[in-house]
Amino acid sequence: MAKIRVAVLGASGYSGEELIRLLLRHENCDISIITSRQNAGVRIGEVFPRFSNSSLVFSAPDAGEIAKKADVAFLALPHGLASEFAVPLLGKGVKVIDLSADFRIKNTATYKKYYKEEHPAPLLLKDAVYGLPERYRDKIGNAALIACPGCYPTSIILALAPLLENRIVSPENIVVNSMSGVSGAGRKVDLPFLFPECNESMRAYSVSGHRHLPEIEQELGSAANCEVRINFIPHLIPVNRGINSTIVASPFGEFSKENIESAYRNAYSKEKFIRILPYGKQSDTKYVTMTNFCDIGFVYDEHTGKLIVTSCIDNLTKGASGQAVQCMNISFGFEETAGLL
């Protein structure tokens, strides 16, 4: 099979670094261009010594030049800026896989509420496909614009969607406590994320109105076929990578372990990257970091009558770049695990 030419925009961030790590070992890809305004003209090995054997050099982003050299472009860019490149690249026939939030939320008013600005390219929203392969694989295969989910939403949606679809848990009063490694904040110098500030520390943040909340509720509402509102409480923990989402939900009627196992089995038995753990065993970030896996465990608490589900992913892999590569594989007809296993 012929190789495709791949561009990575925003390649000097953590998601960009992870994309390069995965794509360099992908037998169906050639990385043709990597961009970074800050590091234009610099060899990649000077920024990321792990890639010292690579001849790749950062260039300033230019949509026209990228379109000449790429069949697909990954946008590892901040929200708002991603749209500036998505529009011209799509116009020139380049497939776009966007890791920002620009095309995840379908409602422009909701986008404005949470991102405090008008949506930069509303006309593209109808064409954007939410890039969660386990739920939208067929649409991803035909999409020119793929909007990769956020890291927190990935861990939560994969765990809850089958239970809501099968009316196993109530869509009301769901509480999600998620804990993320520091790399989730991006590769930047910012006081709260300096080592002395976050080491030996664990703290909640954005406990009301986190930007991932509308994305999570949009997709859970689609699964439940009704409006879903949740309490989503993210926490920063002193590890580099990984997310653990602990979900508390109320079962519909009498608890049935078999019904839950059946729902997960029907949803994920053929999925390469979803692992449902034996009843009572809870997921652990240790076993998913540097992988594209999502591990899901569950247990019923007889004391409170609540179902407790834990879901773990690597925020940079299944929560970002690995999922993006998985979407690319689907889009171009490659083996879905290519570059990921």
Phi, psi and omega in degrees: 000134181295147179281152176256155179266130188238134173250142175238110179266135186077040189283354182267001176271178181296318178294322176297317178300317181294321176301314181296318178303317182284319185287329179295335179259006182272118187289347181258007186233146165238123176283113186265336182201137173233139185239149173193118178300317184293327187246020181306130180089357183261136176293144185299327181296339178283334179267317179236093183304338179299338182255028185299334180280353181273146178268004183297140179232133177294144173230161175290142183290128177218115187302321181297315180292321179298317181298329179288335190248000188224145171266333179216142179236127172268128180255095177263062189237161176295157177300149183090307179290327181301319181297328180299332179261329180300316184299304181293326181293317176298321179297336179260011174085014178270131174291142183237127174243108189260124179266000178273185181267005191298328187237015180280319187266124187279336183265119184292327178294322177293320177302313181297320181299318187267335181251001171061029176200160179295149177296132187285340182209065187298332182293340180275348185299325181293337182264343183286135178251131179292123191273053174253097190304324184292349179239336186228033186304313184297318180291323179300321182299335183249007188269143171270334181233117181245125180259102183291138180295160170289167183290311177301311180303320180302312183295328184275315183296316181299325181283324189262328189305313180298328181286324177286319180300323183264011178053042177271328176236155179284143175283358182259147172060036174278134178239130180235121171253117181244140179237130185234147172291165188291335179297342178296341180276354180095167183268087184209160176266110183214132189311312184298343186250006173292150186308312182294339181277323185254343176290147183055035183215148173216124185213145173280154177209158180045049187287348174225119175087026175302145185296339178279347185301311182296328177294316179297311183293326177301312184283325176291324176296322177296319179293319183276346184061037176195169178292137178234129173237131183233160165269115180246116186237098179278151178227147172262129179235153187278062170229160181287314188223157174115146175228134170240119175252122177252119190246132177243122183221159180261125177294148168281120178069207184284137180296137176222110177301322182294322179295320179293314179299322179294318179297315179293320180297316180295326182280324195231005185298334180259004183275133184283337190244009177247126179238116177268122185277158177301150182308131178091347179266130185257149184288158187218129182299335181305329188262004178237347181297142184066019176229172178258017182276152166239120178257132183233128175233160179209156177207151177259129178265104182295332182296319183251350183072027182249149171267131178244122182241134174244141184222126182236137174219168165271122185296335180269342183256273178299333179276358182199267193289321178296317177297323178297318177293321176301318177295319177300317179302316178296316184297325183257006176076022176277165171303131188298335181269001184301129181079354187245343177236000000 
